[in-house]
Amino acid sequence: MTLVAGVDSSTQSCKVVIRDLDSGAVVRTGRAPHPDGTEVDPEAWWDALRSAVEDAGGLDDVAAIAVGGQQHGLVALDDGGRVIRPALLWNDTRSASAATDLIAELGADALAARTGLVPVASFTLTKLRWMRDNEPQNAARIAAVALPHDWLTWRLRGFGPDNPVLDELVTDRSDASGTGYFDPSTNEYDRDLLEVALGRPVEGVVLPTVLNPSDRRTIVRPSADFPADLIVGAGAGDNAAAALGLDTRPGDVVISIGTSGTVFGVTESPATDSSGTVAGFADAAGAFLPLVATLNAARVLDSVAGLLGVDHNELAALALQAEPGSAGLVLVPYFEGERTPNLPDATASLLGLTLASATRPNLARAAVEGLFCGLADGLDAVRANGVLVSRLLLIGGAAQNPAVIAIATQVFEAPVVVPEPAEYVASGAAAQAAWALTGERQDWPVALVSAPPVDYRPVIRRQYSAVAGS
C-alpha cells in the first residue's frame, strides 16, 4: 500500500490526513492545536505540524506530502531566514486603512484587472503596507515574503535560520493569488505592486517560486519527522485545497458553513470584480476559483440557539416546525459586521415582528434562512463572474444539521448535496501530494450523505431582499 499525507494548517489547528494512493481511503489522522490570536509566531505552526505528524503515526511509511494552509497570512523573513515579527493572519484587521489607501492610490478597477482582487485587510499586500507605515524598521529588513503554507513547506524540507536558502521557498498559484500582488491570469508576480506596498525597491526581495500542481521537491535535511525519501508537493491555499479534496469540477459550487461562510466554484476563466465582492483566486489544479466570503455563518446559529436556550438539535427541530418565510420574520445576520456586502460596522437586525411571527420556531427558522440568504447573494455574485452552477456541495459542521439541509433546498434553486464529513483541506493536500508523486491528478470518490430534492421557495429570498437591500 502506497500512502500520501496532506496537512491543513488552519487558523485554529493543524490536521494531518494520511490516505491510500489507490483508493483515497483515509488510513489515519493526527491533530494539534494552534494558539489563539490574529498574530502568531510561525514557530507555533511548526511545533503543531510535528505534533500532528506524531499523532498521525509518523511518516516513515508515507511516500509524499503537501501542505494546505490558511491564506493571506504574512510571514516576513530577513536575509538570515529569521521571522522578523509574528505573522499577521488573514483575520487581523489592523491593515484596513492600508487597504483603503492602496485603492485610493491605484484604483479598484486597475487592481482587479491586475490581480483579480480589490484589497481588503485580509490580503498580504495590505499587511505589507501596514508594516511600512507602522513598523518601518521591520519592513526595511524584509528579504523574503512567504505565506503560512510556503513557510511550513520550506521548514519541513530542511530550511530555516540554520539553513537560510531563501530561493528554496515555493508556493502554488492558488495561495499566491491571495496575496494581492500576483496575477492568476499570467501566473506572475506583480512586483510593482509589492514596491508600492513597501515603498522601496524590491528587486532583491525573494518571493516563493510558483510550482505547477504536479511539481515536486525533496527533503534536503532529513529529520525524525520528515524522512529523506519523502516527496513534497507544492501545497495550496485552504479553499483551493478543499476544492481539490472535494474533487470539484466546473459546475460544482462549494458552500462552506464555518466560522465564516464561503461560496466558491471552479471556472476556466479568471474573475475580475472591481466591486471587490468576488475574489478572483486561482485554484490548485490550473483553473480559477472565484470566491465570496461572509463573516457571519455558523455563529449565527450559535447565537440564536443560545438566545432560545437550546442546543443545535433542538434549534433544528424548532426551525422545522415553522413554514418557509418564517411568517414574515427576517433575520439579517450581520452580528459581526459583514464583509459581503462590505459593511464592517453593521449589526444584526430582526424585522417583521408581529404577534403572529413572534414565535420560537419562526426565530429558529429565520436564523437559518438569514444565514443562507447571505450566501445565496454570494452565489449570485460568483455566477455573474462566470461560474457554472450545476450542483451545490454543502460542507462544514453545520451542514449535518437537518434543518440546515432542508432550508438550503428551499433557498437555492440548484440541487444541494452534502458530502460526508471530512477534513477536506488536508484531504485535498493529500490529493496534491499524490499528484506530485504520480504526475497525475487522482480520481478519488467523494461519498455523499444526503442529496435531497430541490424545494425552492422564492418567498424566503424575496423577503430578505426587501429588508437587506440585496
Secondary structure by P-SEA (a helix, b strand, c coil): cbbbbbbbbcccbbbbbbbcccccccccbbbbbbbbcccccaaaaaaaaaaaaaaacccccccbbbbbbbccccccccccccccccccccccccaaaaaaaaaaaccaaaaaaacccccccccaaaaaaaaaaccaaaaaaccbbbcaaaaaaaaaacccccccccccccccaaaaaacccccccccccaaaaaaaaacccccccccccccccccccccccccccccccccccccccaaaaaaaaacccccbbbbbbccbbbbbbbbcbbbbbcccccccccccccbbbbbccccccaaaaaaaaaaacccaaaaaaaaaaccccccccccccccccccccccccbbbbbcccccccccaaaaaaaaaaaaaaaaaaaaaaaaaacccccbbbbbccccccaaaaaaaaaacccbbbbccccaaaaaaaaaaaaaaacccccbbbbbbcccccccccaaaaaaaaacccc
